[in-house]
Each structure stands twice: as structure tokens, then as C-alpha cells.
Amino acid sequence: MTMVASPPFTRFGTSCLRDEPMARHTTYKLGGPARFFLQPGSADELAGMLAEARSLGLAPRFLGGGANVLVRDEGVDAVVAFRRFQRFEVEGEAVLAGAGLNLMALIQRTRERGLAGLETLVGIPGSLGGSVFGNAGGKYGELGDVVEAVTVLDAGGRVRTLTRAEAGFQYRRSRLDGMAVLEARLALARGEPARLKEISQRIHEEKAKSQPLSLPSAGCVFKNPPGDKAGRVIEAAGLKGRRLGGALVSPVHANFITNQGGARARDVLELVEVVQAEVKRRLGVELELEIKVW
């Protein structure tokens, strides 16, 4: 009797979706299908999924809230999403939070409990896990400033807890490449809920005036060059308002490329190349991508 092999990831049931459109899972609302869209519910299930992926020769991508990612129109082989990692526990002035928690929701929950430290990160989309991995932040601070420890699944399938120093937070990056963020321990401080809410509202209002928050985007496209701002140099190169297909260099903030509707990932990528080339030609500045392209 001939044995028929089961399709990949069958044993994980509904934790694995096939040919899942990534446009449903990114803030750009763009991207082709993930051949396998994996949604582990625990570190053990994640380890099993990654082991099976390795046996198939696949290199999974780790997805947070999809806020700093541009998925190509062709899609990707395998994506792991951490939406089920929703732990939220308060221990004095510390919070243990799962990677799948929405960062904005986490900010609100800590504010309401009179815990300060996250309120200035308001307006940054995405999940905690992705925000930790990329050390999300802005002019008022970075997430790495309050991370005390990070629990990860490393490339060898081991669950490890890393200190802030071991995580190696730098400007929009960390030393967590090749690891899956499971949760983080955040060292916060006592604060007055009303005052924390006031700070968040002020910063959100400021961003609403200076960023195109109503249109799909991935946030800031480029890292700030040393001693300058990416938005300033793009505007100085005369590129504000430059359009290619459905992608537009925002007239509100030049470091945002928005999906105006009907855009393809290819439109964004080609516009990225135009911006980099023109800024280099006119100003001699090389712009490095902040968003991740899959």
C-alpha cells in the first residue's frame, strides 16, 4: 500500500492558512499571498512549525502588526504571525506583555493603570513584538528605553530570556535577527493616569498634523541620515508629491510613501528607488530603508 504524505503543516489545523493574502495583514494594504500563514498559540507550537519549515527548506518571516513591512506582489513562502501571544500581567511597576499585543492598546492599558513609560510612543502602529525587534520610536523616545528583558525563541529552537543589553537596541534595530520575539518585560514607573493620557493626546494631535495617518502606509520609509532628517532631504530634493502608479511621496511628510488606492507593491518599490537615486544625485545623501521588504 502506497502511503500518501500529508500536505505541509496539516497537523497544525487552523493555525495554518494557505495562500493567505498579505494585503490583509499589512498597514500598507499591499502584498501577494503567503503560501503558508502560520499562527502559533505557544512557544512549543512555534518551535514545531519552524522545525517543519526547515524540513521543507523554507525560511519563515516573522510578522508583527504588519506596520513596517512591504510584501512584494509575488508574495512569500511562509509567514509566522504572533497575534495569539496576548499575555498582559502587571507586577508592581513592571509589565509582562506578549508579542502579539497591539502597541497602541498596550499603551492605553498601561496608562489606565498609572504606569508611565509608553505614553510617548502613541501613534506608532503595529504589535509589541515587531516594535521590540525594530526598537520602534520617535523624537520622544524608543521602546528599547523601557525594555528590561525579552523572551525569544532562538534559531536553535530554544526559549531564552535576554537582558536589555543582550538585545542590543540601537536606532531602529536590535541584535534579535534570526529570533522570534515571544514577550517582553517592560520596566515602567508610577504616573497619574490623567496626566499620561494628556501627554499621549498631545503627541497624537501633533502627529496627526504632520503625518498622513489617514492613508495606508508603513510609517517612515527611510532611516534618518546622520545629523539630518530623511523627510527634510527628500523635500529638499523636490520629491514631495512625486507619484508612481498608486504610490505617492506624501505632501504632508516626505518620509511617508502612501498607498493612494489601487497601488501595487511594485509601485512603492519603484518610487523608493526614484527617491534614493534623486536624493543621492542632488544632495549626495544615501538613504537607507527603515521598512522591511519581503
C-alpha positions as CSV (number, residue, x, y, z in Angstrom):
1,M,0.0,0.0,0.0
2,T,1.4,3.4,-1.0
3,M,1.5,6.0,1.7
4,V,0.4,9.5,0.7
5,A,2.3,12.2,2.5
6,S,0.1,14.8,4.3
7,P,0.3,18.4,3.0
8,P,2.7,20.6,4.9
9,F,1.6,21.9,8.3
10,T,-1.5,19.8,8.3
11,R,-1.0,18.8,11.9
12,F,-1.4,22.4,13.0
13,G,-5.0,22.6,11.7
14,T,-6.5,26.1,11.6
15,S,-3.2,27.5,12.9
16,C,-2.0,27.3,9.3
17,L,-3.7,29.2,6.5
18,R,-2.7,28.6,2.8
19,D,-2.4,31.3,0.2
20,E,-3.3,34.0,2.6
21,P,-3.3,37.5,1.0
22,M,-0.7,39.6,2.9
23,A,-2.6,42.7,2.0
24,R,-5.0,41.7,4.8
25,H,-2.1,41.8,7.3
26,T,0.0,44.9,6.5
27,T,-0.7,48.5,7.1
28,Y,0.2,49.2,3.5
29,K,-2.8,47.0,2.5
30,L,-0.4,45.6,-0.1
31,G,1.3,42.2,-0.8
32,G,0.8,38.9,-2.6
33,P,-0.1,35.7,-0.8
34,A,1.8,33.8,1.9
35,R,2.0,30.2,0.8
36,F,1.7,29.3,4.5
37,F,0.4,31.7,7.1
38,L,1.3,30.3,10.5
39,Q,-0.4,31.4,13.7
40,P,1.2,29.6,16.7
41,G,-0.5,29.7,20.0
42,S,2.5,28.8,22.1
43,A,6.3,28.6,22.0
44,D,6.1,24.8,21.6
45,E,3.8,25.1,18.6
46,L,6.0,27.8,17.1
47,A,9.1,25.5,17.5
48,G,7.2,22.7,15.8
49,M,6.2,25.0,12.9
50,L,9.8,26.2,12.5
51,A,11.1,22.7,12.5
52,E,8.7,21.7,9.8
53,A,9.5,24.8,7.8
54,R,13.2,23.9,8.0
55,S,12.5,20.4,6.8
56,L,10.8,21.9,3.7
57,G,13.6,24.3,3.0
58,L,11.5,27.3,3.9
59,A,12.8,30.4,5.7
60,P,9.8,31.9,7.5
61,R,9.3,35.6,8.0
62,F,8.1,36.8,11.4
63,L,5.2,39.3,11.2
64,G,4.2,41.6,14.0
65,G,1.4,44.1,13.3
66,G,2.5,44.5,9.6
67,A,3.3,48.1,10.2
68,N,6.9,48.3,9.0
69,V,6.7,45.7,6.1
70,L,6.2,45.9,2.4
71,V,5.4,42.5,0.9
72,R,6.1,42.1,-2.8
73,D,3.3,41.4,-5.2
74,E,4.6,37.9,-5.7
75,G,4.0,37.0,-2.1
76,V,6.2,34.9,0.2
77,D,6.7,31.3,1.0
78,A,5.9,31.3,4.8
79,V,4.9,33.9,7.4
80,V,4.6,33.4,11.1
81,A,2.1,35.8,12.8
82,F,2.1,36.3,16.6
83,R,-1.4,37.5,17.2
84,R,-2.2,34.8,19.8
85,F,0.6,35.9,22.1
86,Q,-1.6,38.3,24.2
87,R,-0.1,38.0,27.7
88,F,-0.6,41.0,29.9
89,E,0.5,40.9,33.5
90,V,1.3,43.7,35.9
91,E,4.0,43.1,38.5
92,G,4.4,46.2,40.6
93,E,5.8,48.8,38.1
94,A,6.7,46.1,35.6
95,V,4.5,44.7,32.8
96,L,4.9,41.3,31.1
97,A,3.4,41.6,27.6
98,G,3.0,39.2,24.8
99,A,4.5,39.9,21.3
100,G,1.0,39.9,19.7
101,L,-0.4,42.8,21.7
102,N,-1.2,45.9,19.7
103,L,1.2,48.6,20.8
104,M,-1.5,51.3,20.9
105,A,-3.7,49.1,23.1
106,L,-0.8,48.3,25.3
107,I,-0.1,52.0,25.8
108,Q,-3.7,52.6,26.8
109,R,-3.8,49.7,29.3
110,T,-0.6,50.8,31.0
111,R,-1.8,54.4,31.1
112,E,-5.1,53.4,32.7
113,R,-3.1,51.6,35.4
114,G,-1.0,54.6,36.2
115,L,2.2,53.2,34.6
116,A,4.4,55.6,32.8
117,G,7.0,54.9,30.1
118,L,5.0,54.1,27.0
119,E,2.7,57.1,26.6
120,T,5.2,59.0,24.3
121,L,5.1,56.1,21.8
122,V,1.5,56.8,20.9
123,G,0.8,56.9,17.2
124,I,3.3,54.1,16.3
125,P,1.3,51.3,14.7
126,G,2.0,47.6,15.0
127,S,2.5,45.0,17.6
128,L,4.8,44.8,20.6
129,G,6.9,42.1,19.1
130,G,7.7,43.9,15.9
131,S,8.2,47.1,17.8
132,V,10.7,45.5,20.1
133,F,12.6,43.8,17.2
134,G,12.9,47.1,15.4
135,N,13.2,49.3,18.5
136,A,10.3,51.5,17.4
137,G,10.3,55.1,18.5
138,G,10.4,58.7,17.6
139,K,11.7,62.0,18.8
140,Y,10.2,61.4,22.3
141,G,11.9,58.1,22.9
142,E,12.3,54.5,21.9
143,L,10.7,51.2,23.1
144,G,14.1,49.8,24.0
145,D,14.4,52.5,26.7
146,V,11.9,50.6,28.8
147,V,12.5,47.0,27.8
148,E,14.0,45.2,30.8
149,A,14.2,41.7,29.2
150,V,13.0,40.0,26.0
151,T,11.9,36.3,25.8
152,V,12.7,34.8,22.4
153,L,12.8,31.5,20.5
154,D,16.3,31.4,19.1
155,A,17.4,29.8,15.8
156,G,18.1,26.6,17.6
157,G,14.6,26.3,18.9
158,R,15.4,27.2,22.5
159,V,13.4,29.7,24.6
160,R,15.7,32.2,26.0
161,T,15.4,35.4,28.0
162,L,17.7,38.2,27.1
163,T,18.6,41.3,29.0
164,R,18.2,44.8,27.5
165,A,22.0,44.8,26.9
166,E,21.9,41.4,25.2
167,A,19.1,42.6,23.0
168,G,21.4,45.3,21.8
169,F,18.9,48.1,21.0
170,Q,20.1,50.7,18.5
171,Y,18.4,53.2,16.3
172,R,15.6,51.2,14.6
173,R,17.3,47.9,15.2
174,S,18.3,45.3,17.7
175,R,20.5,42.2,17.8
176,L,17.4,39.9,17.6
177,D,17.9,38.9,14.0
178,G,17.0,35.3,13.5
179,M,15.0,35.1,16.7
180,A,11.3,35.2,17.3
181,V,10.2,37.6,20.0
182,L,7.6,36.0,22.3
183,E,7.2,38.5,25.0
184,A,8.9,41.4,26.8
185,R,9.2,42.6,30.4
186,L,8.8,46.4,30.5
187,A,10.2,48.5,33.3
188,L,7.7,51.3,33.8
189,A,7.2,53.9,36.6
190,R,4.2,55.3,38.5
191,G,2.3,58.1,36.9
192,E,-1.0,59.9,37.1
193,P,-3.4,58.3,34.5
194,A,-5.0,61.7,33.6
195,R,-1.5,63.2,33.0
196,L,-0.3,60.3,31.0
197,K,-3.4,60.5,28.8
198,E,-2.9,64.2,28.3
199,I,0.7,63.5,27.1
200,S,-0.5,60.9,24.6
201,Q,-3.2,63.1,23.3
202,R,-0.9,66.0,22.7
203,I,1.7,63.8,20.8
204,H,-1.1,62.1,18.8
205,E,-2.5,65.5,17.8
206,E,1.0,66.7,16.8
207,K,1.5,63.6,14.6
208,A,-2.0,63.9,13.0
209,K,-1.0,67.4,11.8
210,S,2.4,66.3,10.4
211,Q,1.9,62.8,9.2
212,P,-0.6,61.3,6.7
213,L,-2.2,59.0,9.2
214,S,-5.5,58.6,7.3
215,L,-3.8,56.8,4.3
216,P,-2.3,53.3,4.2
217,S,1.5,53.4,4.7
218,A,4.3,51.7,6.5
219,G,5.3,54.7,8.5
220,C,8.6,56.3,7.8
221,V,10.2,54.6,4.8
222,F,13.8,55.7,5.3
223,K,16.1,55.9,8.3
224,N,17.2,59.4,9.2
225,P,20.7,60.0,7.7
226,P,23.4,61.0,10.3
227,G,22.7,64.5,11.6
228,D,19.7,65.1,9.4
229,K,16.1,64.1,8.8
230,A,15.0,61.8,5.9
231,G,11.9,63.9,5.3
232,R,13.9,67.1,5.1
233,V,16.3,65.8,2.4
234,I,13.6,64.2,0.4
235,E,11.7,67.5,0.4
236,A,14.9,69.4,-0.4
237,A,15.4,67.2,-3.5
238,G,12.0,68.3,-4.7
239,L,10.3,64.9,-4.4
240,K,7.4,65.8,-2.1
241,G,4.2,64.9,-4.0
242,R,6.1,62.6,-6.5
243,R,3.7,59.8,-7.7
244,L,4.2,56.5,-9.4
245,G,1.1,54.5,-10.0
246,G,-0.9,54.4,-6.8
247,A,2.1,55.3,-4.6
248,L,2.8,58.9,-3.5
249,V,5.5,60.6,-1.6
250,S,3.3,62.3,0.9
251,P,2.8,66.1,0.6
252,V,2.3,66.1,4.4
253,H,5.5,64.3,5.4
254,A,8.1,63.4,2.7
255,N,9.3,60.3,4.5
256,F,6.0,58.6,4.0
257,I,5.1,56.9,0.8
258,T,1.3,56.3,0.9
259,N,-1.0,53.9,-0.9
260,Q,-3.4,56.2,-2.6
261,G,-5.7,53.3,-3.6
262,G,-5.0,50.8,-6.3
263,A,-1.3,50.8,-5.6
264,R,0.9,47.7,-6.1
265,A,3.9,46.9,-4.0
266,R,5.9,47.4,-7.2
267,D,4.8,51.0,-7.4
268,V,6.1,51.6,-3.9
269,L,9.4,49.8,-4.6
270,E,10.0,51.8,-7.8
271,L,9.2,55.1,-6.1
272,V,11.6,54.1,-3.3
273,E,14.3,53.7,-5.9
274,V,13.5,57.1,-7.5
275,V,13.7,58.8,-4.2
276,Q,17.0,57.2,-3.3
277,A,18.6,58.0,-6.7
278,E,17.4,61.6,-6.8
279,V,18.4,62.4,-3.2
280,K,21.9,60.9,-3.9
281,R,22.2,62.8,-7.2
282,R,21.0,66.1,-5.9
283,L,22.3,66.2,-2.3
284,G,24.9,63.4,-2.1
285,V,22.9,61.7,0.7
286,E,22.4,57.9,0.7
287,L,19.0,56.9,2.2
288,E,18.8,53.6,3.9
289,L,15.4,51.8,4.1
290,E,13.7,51.6,7.5
291,I,10.9,49.4,6.3
292,K,11.4,45.7,5.6
293,V,10.8,44.4,2.1
294,W,9.8,40.8,1.7
